Amino acid sequence: MQGAKVDAKKNPEQAAVREKYRGDFLEAIKNSGEARLLAAKTFADPGKDGKQLLEDSLKTFSELSDKYEIYVHGVMALAYRGEVQLALGM
């Protein structure tokens, strides 16, 4: 999906709205991965019983950190990615 082409110099208000929406979108993706990670941690053995949740979380964080590495949420996703990999025994 391609975002709208907004000239930040000509339309600073639209550019600000676009950046806010991008931040909200990235936060939602990060939250979905974090929710799966936390759900997996409710099991006595997350690596075994919550494996599918951890794998889904890893996929989410990997995509987020790869695609959005220049944004704060992408960097945060990289840290969560490491935490999930540890839980999976990687």
C-alpha positions as CSV (number, residue, x, y, z in Angstrom):
1,M,0.0,0.0,0.0
2,Q,1.4,3.4,-1.0
3,G,0.8,6.4,1.1
4,A,-0.5,9.7,-0.3
5,K,2.1,11.9,-1.9
6,V,2.0,15.1,0.2
7,D,4.4,18.0,-0.3
8,A,5.4,18.8,3.3
9,K,6.5,22.3,2.2
10,K,3.2,23.2,0.5
11,N,0.9,21.3,2.9
12,P,2.5,21.1,6.3
13,E,-0.8,20.3,8.0
14,Q,-1.4,17.3,5.7
15,A,2.1,16.1,6.2
16,A,1.6,16.3,10.0
17,V,-1.6,14.3,9.8
18,R,0.1,11.7,7.6
19,E,2.9,11.3,10.1
20,K,0.5,10.9,12.9
21,Y,-1.5,8.3,11.1
22,R,1.7,6.5,10.2
23,G,2.7,6.5,13.9
24,D,-0.7,5.2,14.9
25,F,-0.5,2.4,12.3
26,L,3.0,1.3,13.4
27,E,2.0,1.4,17.0
28,A,-1.0,-0.9,16.3
29,I,1.3,-3.4,14.5
30,K,3.7,-3.3,17.4
31,N,0.9,-3.8,19.9
32,S,-0.4,-6.8,18.0
33,G,3.0,-8.5,18.2
34,E,3.4,-7.6,21.8
35,A,0.0,-9.0,22.7
36,R,0.9,-12.3,21.1
37,L,4.2,-12.3,23.0
38,L,2.5,-11.6,26.3
39,A,-0.1,-14.2,25.6
40,A,2.6,-16.8,25.0
41,K,4.3,-15.9,28.3
42,T,1.1,-16.9,30.2
43,F,2.0,-20.6,29.6
44,A,4.3,-22.5,32.0
45,D,6.6,-23.2,29.0
46,P,6.1,-20.5,26.4
47,G,8.5,-22.0,23.9
48,K,6.5,-25.2,23.8
49,D,2.9,-24.4,24.7
50,G,2.9,-20.9,23.2
51,K,5.0,-21.7,20.2
52,Q,2.5,-20.6,17.6
53,L,1.9,-17.3,19.3
54,L,5.6,-16.7,19.5
55,E,6.1,-17.5,15.8
56,D,3.3,-15.2,14.9
57,S,4.8,-12.5,17.1
58,L,8.2,-13.0,15.5
59,K,6.8,-12.6,12.1
60,T,5.1,-9.4,13.0
61,F,8.2,-7.9,14.7
62,S,10.4,-9.1,11.8
63,E,8.3,-7.4,9.2
64,L,8.0,-4.2,11.3
65,S,11.7,-4.0,12.0
66,D,12.7,-4.8,8.4
67,K,10.2,-2.4,6.7
68,Y,10.3,0.5,9.2
69,E,13.8,0.4,10.6
70,I,14.2,4.2,10.3
71,Y,11.2,4.8,12.7
72,V,11.2,4.3,16.4
73,H,8.6,1.5,16.2
74,G,10.9,-0.4,13.9
75,V,13.8,-0.1,16.3
76,M,11.5,-1.2,19.2
77,A,10.3,-4.1,17.1
78,L,13.9,-5.3,16.8
79,A,14.3,-5.4,20.6
80,Y,11.0,-7.4,20.9
81,R,12.2,-9.6,18.1
82,G,15.2,-10.6,20.1
83,E,13.0,-11.3,23.1
84,V,10.8,-13.6,21.1
85,Q,13.8,-15.4,19.6
86,L,15.1,-16.1,23.1
87,A,11.7,-17.4,24.2
88,L,11.8,-19.7,21.1
89,G,15.3,-20.9,22.0
90,M,16.9,-19.4,18.9
